[in-house]
């Protein structure tokens, strides 16, 4: 919320901003960050209250620098109407901006015998210093203008009741100039001011008392509302301008003078200096042009380019102060960039003129030995004193208002739970008075910290890091190429953004490498903390736009013509009829995908011609919420079709993109058993788990009751089947014709330990593999494509996290009573194959002569039919063999014979599969059609 409006006014004043389609808010990380978190805001919040410290300009600069670290790292492009939650984020955005602007100046000065920032006069610095500082800020100004004017406005056509009245001058230029001037110009003279108010008692506790009184005054103003500050800002600017004019006039009106300056040294030593004010003199100007860094009398340290830049940079901050009045602007997208740039050029001109006048009128001794020289050479010294008090007091009130709005936004978003919950309370007019009290209490605590004299370097490092974040935000928007990012402010490009980032980072490490490294590390730690702590949000993330941009580029580079078997991985399309009965299979396949594509497919029966709208579009949120609940890494693809078979064909053809398309179809097994309802077994889908959920977590419009209601109950015995056996086998045949590998999963509702919270590592599990086609005993080829695919999938499962320590057993069926003893040679050959494929498994020899004798052999001279009728005895014997050897296995991999060519044999084929796998437990029947192993170097 902008600090220039009350809470109620700001809600209305944000309406035109909502049409812009941009929100600067959390991420992630990915929330860079990710994001998703409100990066830094808690730390920045308490640090912000240094700005209320009436004793130190550096404290306010520190708070603003800390807060800017959050600004705009995660931006979003979202056109159109904003939800109520997004309105709060918009309010949060402007609160951040306004607070940064306000916190750059300071409260009323205390009695200080030395300047709190130890700022050397301009003549101590190299002449390039103001140009470099303004150049760095200028690049950020361009980025700020582009970000604040990110997308076109829209009109609803209704009469406007917007209370905004301020134009560019009053809304942007005034607070920006005021903020920038109040930082350096007057606080330079605090020591002299302190000498002028000696009528008050002076001590540490008296200073705390004075500060508390001033802070109480700020509290009363903030409790009334932010509009008081906006009404008095122009008056304060007039006072500041008069004070400035007095300085310029004094350079001409004041006659040359001599001054005796005294400093106390160590022990009882006293240092005396003779300084002079020469008036306008070319000789004085030439003598002051060189850098000649010298000893700072207040800290006894020698100044350098880095320390001078660190202090000088704070005089060029405040470039975002215009956003302090954003809630009162008629056209924020126009006023903010225009007003900010004009204000920056104006203050830059004033600073340059001031530096020249001071350098041409004051000798070096006066500049070095008295940082309050501006009062000495003024025609009426109280001009400077008045300017100090006006600018500092207004900045303190603005800082408290901005900090309270940020705290209020944090409380509304439930980021930090109960400690901040009361801060969400507002008055009837919308003023967050509890948040104001929070702010006042924290600021009052900071008052006891005393002076913060030597933090200029730290302050500037935070400023530079914050400005780098602003440039990064604009750079991200530019690189994301979002169509709705089309600012009317065009005086920027990705080159200027990148140059701004580099210049900020370089100057950070030039000033202080330790502070720079520490601030970056602290920023990353806080981003990570809030990324994992904050709930899912409803606003957009710039990370999503950047990911889309990069994924599209890499998908184009993923050329299917360059596929090689060495880098093959499973890319799965799992067809799901009802997730209530398929959750265990969904979880199992998530382990089986091995970093490949995983898509949940569903066919909605219907004809679009007879429907008013597509019913599939409204279902995606429910399926995606299911994916989130289960914790699987899967996409969702739904289709509308008159039949399941035709819909599955559609999905097999169109699912995926480029080189990421399914190469494997997985189906549940078709049998007559009654499925179980997984929603009734998993605590994540129970009503009692609602209370354990995060209160502020955004669910994208799908809560748990609606999720449960969306998916129909599981099928009962009397329920009609959506799929006939012929159509089911037809789906399998279609997938094989389309060169897709096929897997059929049975009894996976019995599999446990696949949930996201499970700690199973597979150490007590066994994976059994039967690579031989058990329905064709005459087949002895263990190295055909299907058998090798079977081995590959078992090995892939063995590499997943929950199966990593599982034992894998491979069963070789041999006829030991046969006269042909070639199986011994085949066993050795198979062991060599496993060694080449680097598959760690134990081989079990299973004699199955007793099973084969039940198999009906074809007559001599007649070829064996692939789908000939098999006797019940043979099928029962095969089933008994599997149960005897694999009853304790966690999962079994079996060879899936090719389905019959004619649909009339579908029922027979399905009955054979059902008989063989009856009572086995979790079983995966696999038919592979693509080579997946490679043994050549």
ABEGO torsion letter per residue (X at the ends): XBAABBAAAAAAAAAAAAAAGBBBBBBEOXXXXEBBBBBGAAAAAAAAAAAABAABAAAAAAAAAAAAAABGABBBBBBEBBBAAAAAAAAAAAAAAAAAAAAABBBBBBBBABBAAGBBBAAABBAAAAAAAAAAAAAAAAAAAAAABABBBBBAGBBBABABABBAAAAAAAAAAAAAAAAAAAAAAAAAAAAAAAABBBBAAAAAAAAAAAAAAAAAAAAAEAAAAAAAAAAAAAAAAAAAAAAAAAAAABBBBBBBBBBBBBEABBBBBBBBBAEBBAAAAAAAABAGBBBBAAAGBBBBAAAAAAAAAAAABGAAAAAAAAAABABAAAAAAAAAAAAAAAAAAAAAAAAAAAAAABBAAAAAABAAAAAAABABAAAAAAAAAAAAAAAAAAAAAAAAAAAAAAAAAGAAEAAAAAAABBBAAGBBAAAAAAAAAAAAAAAAAEBBAAAAAAAAAAAAAAAAAAAAAAAAAAAAGBAABBBABABBBAAAAAAAAAAAAAAAAAABAAAAAAAAAAAAAAAAAAAAABBBBABBBAAAAAAAAAAAAAAAABBAAABBAAABBBBBBBBBABAAAAAAAAAAAAAAAGGBBBBBBBBBBEBAAABABBAAAAAAAAAAAAAAAAGBBBBBBBBBBABAAAAAAAAAAABEBEABBBABBBBBBBBABBBBBAAAABAAABAAAAAABBAABBAGGBBAAAAAAABBBBBBAABBBABBAAAAAAAAAAAAAAGBBBBBBBGAAABBGABAABABAGAABBBBBBABBAABAABABAABAAAAAAAAAAAAAAABAAAAABBBBBBBBBBAABABAAAAAAAAAAAAAAAAAGBBBBBBBBBAAAAAAABBBBBBGBBBBAABBBBAAAAAAAAAAAAAAAAABABBBBBBBBBBABAAAAAAAAAAAAAAABGAEBBBBBBBABBABBABX
